[in-house]
Amino acid sequence: MAPENKFIGILFECCNIYRRIYVNREKNAYEGKCPKCNREVKVKIGAEGTESRFFSAQ
């Protein structure tokens, strides 16, 4: 079985593009970039967490 790649869905409002972003190597945040304008996003992983899997980034 392949290892599980944890991700969340991000709508990059800058270019109106949806993309998955994945957990970083340190496993303390989800990190990714807009595929069109290269704007970076980092979503920290908190102790309490959330049930949401989809977010928007401006």
N, CA, C and O atoms as a GROMACS GRO file, in nm:
protein
  232
    1MET      N    1   0.081  -0.118   0.000
    1MET     CA    2   0.000   0.000   0.000
    1MET      C    3   0.086   0.126   0.000
    1MET      O    4   0.191   0.130   0.065
    2ALA      N    5   0.042   0.226  -0.074
    2ALA     CA    6   0.115   0.353  -0.079
    2ALA      C    7   0.093   0.431   0.050
    2ALA      O    8  -0.014   0.421   0.110
    3PRO      N    9   0.193   0.509   0.093
    3PRO     CA   10   0.175   0.591   0.213
    3PRO      C   11   0.068   0.697   0.190
    3PRO      O   12   0.050   0.745   0.078
    4GLU      N   13  -0.001   0.732   0.296
    4GLU     CA   14  -0.109   0.831   0.287
    4GLU      C   15  -0.051   0.972   0.276
    4GLU      O   16   0.029   1.013   0.360
    5ASN      N   17  -0.090   1.045   0.173
    5ASN     CA   18  -0.049   1.185   0.157
    5ASN      C   19  -0.163   1.273   0.202
    5ASN      O   20  -0.263   1.288   0.131
    6LYS      N   21  -0.149   1.333   0.320
    6LYS     CA   22  -0.254   1.418   0.373
    6LYS      C   23  -0.257   1.550   0.299
    6LYS      O   24  -0.153   1.609   0.269
    7PHE      N   25  -0.379   1.596   0.268
    7PHE     CA   26  -0.394   1.722   0.195
    7PHE      C   27  -0.520   1.793   0.238
    7PHE      O   28  -0.609   1.735   0.300
    8ILE      N   29  -0.525   1.924   0.204
    8ILE     CA   30  -0.647   2.002   0.215
    8ILE      C   31  -0.668   2.070   0.080
    8ILE      O   32  -0.573   2.088   0.003
    9GLY      N   33  -0.791   2.108   0.052
    9GLY     CA   34  -0.823   2.177  -0.072
    9GLY      C   35  -0.824   2.327  -0.049
    9GLY      O   36  -0.882   2.376   0.048
   10ILE      N   37  -0.759   2.399  -0.139
   10ILE     CA   38  -0.751   2.545  -0.130
   10ILE      C   39  -0.804   2.606  -0.258
   10ILE      O   40  -0.766   2.565  -0.368
   11LEU      N   41  -0.893   2.705  -0.244
   11LEU     CA   42  -0.934   2.785  -0.358
   11LEU      C   43  -0.847   2.911  -0.354
   11LEU      O   44  -0.863   2.995  -0.265
   12PHE      N   45  -0.757   2.923  -0.451
   12PHE     CA   46  -0.674   3.043  -0.462
   12PHE      C   47  -0.758   3.150  -0.529
   12PHE      O   48  -0.775   3.150  -0.651
   13GLU      N   49  -0.811   3.242  -0.449
   13GLU     CA   50  -0.900   3.346  -0.500
   13GLU      C   51  -0.826   3.444  -0.590
   13GLU      O   52  -0.889   3.513  -0.671
   14CYS      N   53  -0.695   3.452  -0.578
   14CYS     CA   54  -0.616   3.542  -0.663
   14CYS      C   55  -0.634   3.509  -0.811
   14CYS      O   56  -0.638   3.599  -0.895
   15CYS      N   57  -0.646   3.380  -0.843
   15CYS     CA   58  -0.660   3.337  -0.983
   15CYS      C   59  -0.780   3.245  -1.005
   15CYS      O   60  -0.798   3.190  -1.113
   16ASN      N   61  -0.864   3.231  -0.900
   16ASN     CA   62  -0.984   3.148  -0.906
   16ASN      C   63  -0.952   3.004  -0.949
   16ASN      O   64  -1.014   2.948  -1.039
   17ILE      N   65  -0.852   2.946  -0.881
   17ILE     CA   66  -0.806   2.810  -0.912
   17ILE      C   67  -0.809   2.727  -0.785
   17ILE      O   68  -0.764   2.772  -0.679
   18TYR      N   69  -0.862   2.605  -0.795
   18TYR     CA   70  -0.863   2.510  -0.684
   18TYR      C   71  -0.739   2.422  -0.694
   18TYR      O   72  -0.698   2.383  -0.803
   19ARG      N   73  -0.680   2.390  -0.578
   19ARG     CA   74  -0.561   2.306  -0.576
   19ARG      C   75  -0.553   2.234  -0.442
   19ARG      O   76  -0.599   2.286  -0.340
   20ARG      N   77  -0.495   2.117  -0.443
   20ARG     CA   78  -0.464   2.048  -0.318
   20ARG      C   79  -0.328   2.096  -0.269
   20ARG      O   80  -0.237   2.118  -0.349
   21ILE      N   81  -0.315   2.111  -0.137
   21ILE     CA   82  -0.183   2.135  -0.079
   21ILE      C   83  -0.158   2.028   0.026
   21ILE      O   84  -0.252   1.979   0.089
   22TYR      N   85  -0.033   1.992   0.042
   22TYR     CA   86   0.004   1.876   0.123
   22TYR      C   87   0.084   1.915   0.246
   22TYR      O   88   0.139   2.025   0.254
   23VAL      N   89   0.090   1.823   0.343
   23VAL     CA   90   0.166   1.843   0.466
   23VAL      C   91   0.314   1.855   0.432
   23VAL      O   92   0.367   1.781   0.348
   24ASN      N   93   0.381   1.950   0.497
   24ASN     CA   94   0.524   1.970   0.474
   24ASN      C   95   0.606   1.861   0.544
   24ASN      O   96   0.551   1.777   0.616
   25ARG      N   97   0.736   1.861   0.522
   25ARG     CA   98   0.824   1.759   0.579
   25ARG      C   99   0.827   1.760   0.730
   25ARG      O  100   0.842   1.656   0.794
   26GLU      N  101   0.813   1.879   0.789
   26GLU     CA  102   0.815   1.891   0.935
   26GLU      C  103   0.683   1.846   0.997
   26GLU      O  104   0.674   1.828   1.119
   27LYS      N  105   0.582   1.828   0.914
   27LYS     CA  106   0.447   1.786   0.957
   27LYS      C  107   0.384   1.884   1.054
   27LYS      O  108   0.310   1.844   1.145
   28ASN      N  109   0.413   2.014   1.034
   28ASN     CA  110   0.353   2.115   1.121
   28ASN      C  111   0.262   2.212   1.045
   28ASN      O  112   0.202   2.302   1.105
   29ALA      N  113   0.251   2.193   0.911
   29ALA     CA  114   0.166   2.282   0.831
   29ALA      C  115   0.142   2.221   0.693
   29ALA      O  116   0.215   2.133   0.648
   30TYR      N  117   0.036   2.270   0.630
   30TYR     CA  118   0.011   2.239   0.489
   30TYR      C  119   0.069   2.355   0.409
   30TYR      O  120   0.046   2.471   0.443
   31GLU      N  121   0.144   2.325   0.302
   31GLU     CA  122   0.207   2.431   0.224
   31GLU      C  123   0.186   2.406   0.075
   31GLU      O  124   0.186   2.292   0.029
   32GLY      N  125   0.170   2.515   0.000
   32GLY     CA  126   0.155   2.503  -0.144
   32GLY      C  127   0.161   2.640  -0.210
   32GLY      O  128   0.175   2.742  -0.144
   33LYS      N  129   0.148   2.639  -0.344
   33LYS     CA  130   0.153   2.762  -0.423
   33LYS      C  131   0.041   2.762  -0.526
   33LYS      O  132  -0.003   2.656  -0.572
   34CYS      N  133  -0.005   2.881  -0.560
   34CYS     CA  134  -0.100   2.896  -0.668
   34CYS      C  135  -0.029   2.856  -0.797
   34CYS      O  136   0.081   2.904  -0.824
   35PRO      N  137  -0.089   2.768  -0.877
   35PRO     CA  138  -0.022   2.723  -0.998
   35PRO      C  139  -0.012   2.830  -1.107
   35PRO      O  140   0.066   2.815  -1.201
   36LYS      N  141  -0.089   2.937  -1.094
   36LYS     CA  142  -0.086   3.040  -1.197
   36LYS      C  143   0.006   3.157  -1.162
   36LYS      O  144   0.090   3.194  -1.243
   37CYS      N  145  -0.009   3.214  -1.041
   37CYS     CA  146   0.070   3.332  -1.005
   37CYS      C  147   0.181   3.302  -0.904
   37CYS      O  148   0.260   3.390  -0.871
   38ASN      N  149   0.187   3.179  -0.856
   38ASN     CA  150   0.293   3.133  -0.765
   38ASN      C  151   0.281   3.190  -0.624
   38ASN      O  152   0.378   3.184  -0.547
   39ARG      N  153   0.166   3.245  -0.587
   39ARG     CA  154   0.146   3.296  -0.451
   39ARG      C  155   0.151   3.178  -0.354
   39ARG      O  156   0.089   3.074  -0.379
   40GLU      N  157   0.224   3.193  -0.245
   40GLU     CA  158   0.240   3.086  -0.148
   40GLU      C  159   0.133   3.092  -0.039
   40GLU      O  160   0.083   3.198  -0.004
   41VAL      N  161   0.100   2.973   0.013
   41VAL     CA  162   0.007   2.964   0.125
   41VAL      C  163   0.062   2.860   0.223
   41VAL      O  164   0.116   2.756   0.184
   42LYS      N  165   0.045   2.891   0.352
   42LYS     CA  166   0.087   2.799   0.458
   42LYS      C  167  -0.023   2.797   0.562
   42LYS      O  168  -0.060   2.901   0.616
   43VAL      N  169  -0.075   2.678   0.591
   43VAL     CA  170  -0.181   2.660   0.690
   43VAL      C  171  -0.124   2.575   0.802
   43VAL      O  172  -0.099   2.456   0.785
   44LYS      N  173  -0.104   2.637   0.918
   44LYS     CA  174  -0.045   2.566   1.031
   44LYS      C  175  -0.142   2.461   1.086
   44LYS      O  176  -0.264   2.480   1.084
   45ILE      N  177  -0.086   2.352   1.134
   45ILE     CA  178  -0.164   2.244   1.194
   45ILE      C  179  -0.168   2.269   1.344
   45ILE      O  180  -0.064   2.272   1.410
   46GLY      N  181  -0.288   2.286   1.398
   46GLY     CA  182  -0.305   2.314   1.540
   46GLY      C  183  -0.337   2.191   1.621
   46GLY      O  184  -0.374   2.088   1.565
   47ALA      N  185  -0.322   2.200   1.750
   47ALA     CA  186  -0.348   2.088   1.840
   47ALA      C  187  -0.494   2.045   1.838
   47ALA      O  188  -0.524   1.926   1.845
   48GLU      N  189  -0.586   2.142   1.829
   48GLU     CA  190  -0.728   2.111   1.831
   48GLU      C  191  -0.779   2.068   1.696
   48GLU      O  192  -0.874   1.990   1.689
   49GLY      N  193  -0.720   2.115   1.587
   49GLY     CA  194  -0.759   2.075   1.452
   49GLY      C  195  -0.895   2.127   1.411
   49GLY      O  196  -0.957   2.208   1.481
   50THR      N  197  -0.940   2.079   1.295
   50THR     CA  198  -1.070   2.117   1.240
   50THR      C  199  -1.122   2.004   1.153
   50THR      O  200  -1.044   1.924   1.102
   51GLU      N  201  -1.250   1.997   1.136
   51GLU     CA  202  -1.311   1.897   1.049
   51GLU      C  203  -1.313   1.942   0.903
   51GLU      O  204  -1.336   1.860   0.814
   52SER      N  205  -1.288   2.072   0.879
   52SER     CA  206  -1.292   2.126   0.743
   52SER      C  207  -1.176   2.074   0.661
   52SER      O  208  -1.065   2.057   0.711
   53ARG      N  209  -1.202   2.049   0.533
   53ARG     CA  210  -1.099   2.000   0.440
   53ARG      C  211  -1.080   2.095   0.324
   53ARG      O  212  -0.990   2.074   0.242
   54PHE      N  213  -1.164   2.200   0.314
   54PHE     CA  214  -1.158   2.294   0.204
   54PHE      C  215  -1.155   2.437   0.256
   54PHE      O  216  -1.232   2.473   0.345
   55PHE      N  217  -1.065   2.518   0.199
   55PHE     CA  218  -1.044   2.654   0.246
   55PHE      C  219  -1.025   2.747   0.127
   55PHE      O  220  -1.008   2.702   0.014
   56SER      N  221  -1.028   2.878   0.153
   56SER     CA  222  -1.000   2.980   0.053
   56SER      C  223  -0.880   3.061   0.096
   56SER      O  224  -0.860   3.087   0.215
   57ALA      N  225  -0.798   3.100  -0.001
   57ALA     CA  226  -0.682   3.186   0.026
   57ALA      C  227  -0.691   3.308  -0.064
   57ALA      O  228  -0.716   3.296  -0.184
   58GLN      N  229  -0.671   3.426  -0.006
   58GLN     CA  230  -0.678   3.550  -0.084
   58GLN      C  231  -0.542   3.595  -0.124
   58GLN      O  232  -0.528   3.698  -0.190
   0.00000   0.00000   0.00000
